Amino acid sequence: MPSLIILLFVGIMAISTASILIKLCDAPALIIATYRMAISSLILLPWASYRKIWKGWERRDIAWLTLSGLLLGLHFTLWIASLKYTSVASSVVLVTTNPIFVGIGGWFFLKERIGLNLILGIVFSLLGSGLIGYGDVALSREALMGDGLALSGALAASGYFLVGRKMRRNQDLLSYIFPVYATAGLVLIFLSLLFQKPFFGYSSSTYLLFFLLAIVPQLIGHTTLNWALKYLPASMVAITILGEPVGSTILAYFILGEGLTFWKIIGGILIFTGILIALKREV
């Protein structure tokens, strides 16, 4: 479907801007994530209220939507925090390993068969992650910690995609994304209050970046992926996110002046190879 491919391309391009915008923000990771989700939810609120999307919800639906929102909030908290410690290239490459975890989750929770391709893919991806981590050890311990946060963010994103695939089969787009984005926003507000992160006092450019994060990578990028989950398996949607490291790394090179080390290039190639092998249909 040409229209599906075009929309996915637009979505990935939108998501690729997130790491750059976050790097430019002069605010704690939790606050960046909070504003991103809170603004997104507020923009959707009038439309959701007009449609009265909550009609017909059952307890089971509410539980799954809440879980998806919790996982999304956790994903952003971990991943955005990683960008404070490691480079855009390392963070984005590692956080987009989620197709591997989606494959494992599909086998464990949905009883889908795990094949040789997935096993080989996991091995390649772990080797690639290890090389990136090895290269960052030489830079600093903080860079290695950032890598770990990015991988943890990939795990949370995997759960988010698996739940999304389950819920989008029977729910329209707005009925899914509004409660999920709103739940993530509320969780992040609570965490920001718990850890006493200031909501105000930032520069006007940082507030503009908060708004851009909500509009471009969230409402355009993530919403496009959630739309695609109705028509494609979660693993197929997850693999399209492989385009994000390419876009983010190019933007980081031109906007932030971040270079590429030998270990990042080799590690990234191994991770991409592993994911492509894992998601390739076995003959």
Number of C-alpha atoms within 10 A of each C-alpha: 5 7 8 14 12 10 17 21 18 15 25 23 21 22 26 25 21 22 25 19 17 23 18 13 19 15 21 17 22 25 24 26 29 27 21 26 32 21 22 24 24 15 15 17 15 11 13 18 10 8 12 11 17 14 8 8 10 9 9 9 15 14 11 16 24 18 19 28 27 23 25 26 30 23 27 25 24 23 28 26 23 29 24 18 18 24 22 26 27 29 30 30 30 30 29 27 29 26 32 29 21 24 26 20 18 19 14 12 9 12 10 12 12 15 14 12 18 25 16 16 24 23 17 22 24 19 18 26 26 16 21 28 24 15 19 23 14 10 12 12 14 15 24 22 19 26 29 21 25 30 25 21 29 28 23 25 28 30 22 24 25 23 18 26 22 16 20 19 12 10 15 13 17 17 19 23 26 23 22 26 29 23 24 29 26 18 20 27 21 13 17 19 14 9 9 9 15 13 16 9 9 12 12 9 12 18 18 12 23 25 17 18 29 25 18 20 23 22 24 19 25 19 20 22 25 20 22 22 24 19 14 15 14 25 22 16 20 26 20 17 25 22 17 24 25 17 18 22 26 18 18 20 14 10 11 14 11 15 14 13 13 11 19 23 16 15 27 25 15 21 30 22 16 26 27 18 20 27 19 12 10 10 3
